[in-house]
Amino acid sequence: MFFHQMDEILQNRELLEELSSSSAANVSGKVKTLLADEKISVNIDSLLEIVQDKKGVQVDLCFNNDKFSFFLTR
């Protein structure tokens, strides 16, 4: 059953993009919350304005030499 559902998801590009976008939004939202707890503000909306007509932007961050990258989609 699980593999059948995964096959359907992989064959449905729109659903796959929606799931990917949702996952990215959840991760970026959690990161934003954790940074806010440390009094670090993040304006994700301004990042999306930079890319204008593209579907998203890859964000590369470094915290005390620990690299963290993620992709934000519209």
C-alpha positions as a printed Julia matrix, in Angstrom:
74×3 Matrix{Float64}:
  0.0    0.0     0.0
  2.74   2.46    0.97
  4.74   1.88   -2.21
  1.61   2.25   -4.34
  0.92   5.64   -2.71
  4.53   6.71   -3.2
  4.33   5.71   -6.87
  1.19   7.85   -7.29
  2.9   10.81   -5.63
  6.01  10.5    -7.78
  3.91  10.33  -10.96
  1.89  13.4   -10.0
  4.25  16.36  -10.43
  1.79  18.87   -8.98
  1.32  16.82   -5.82
  5.08  16.26   -5.51
  5.74  20.01   -5.82
  3.05  20.71   -3.23
  4.55  18.21   -0.78
  8.05  19.59   -1.35
  6.87  23.15   -0.91
  5.0   22.26    2.26
  8.03  20.5     3.72
 10.3   23.43    2.89
  7.84  25.87    4.45
  7.68  23.78    7.62
 11.47  23.62    7.93
 12.01  27.31    7.19
  9.24  28.27    9.62
 10.83  26.17   12.37
 14.26  27.68   11.66
 12.76  31.18   11.77
 11.16  30.38   15.14
 14.39  28.98   16.57
 16.32  32.03   15.37
 13.69  34.35   16.88
 14.21  32.6    20.22
 17.83  33.76   19.94
 16.72  37.33   19.06
 17.72  36.89   15.38
 15.11  38.16   12.93
 14.65  36.74    9.44
 12.6   38.31    6.67
 11.91  35.43    4.28
  9.52  37.5     2.14
 12.35  39.78    1.04
 14.3   36.74   -0.18
 11.43  35.74   -2.48
 11.18  39.3    -3.82
 14.8   39.02   -4.99
 14.06  36.07   -7.28
 10.95  37.71   -8.81
  9.82  35.33  -11.59
 11.64  32.21  -10.38
  9.94  29.42   -8.43
 12.13  29.8    -5.36
 15.51  30.54   -3.88
 18.22  28.45   -2.24
 19.4   29.94    1.03
 22.85  29.05    2.35
 23.52  29.97    5.96
 26.44  29.38    8.29
 26.13  29.25   12.07
 29.46  29.0    13.89
 30.96  27.18   10.88
 27.96  24.8    10.65
 26.47  25.12    7.17
 22.7   25.04    6.7
 21.06  25.23    3.26
 17.4   25.18    2.28
 15.21  26.01   -0.68
 12.23  28.34   -0.34
  9.43  28.11   -2.88
  6.59  30.49   -3.62
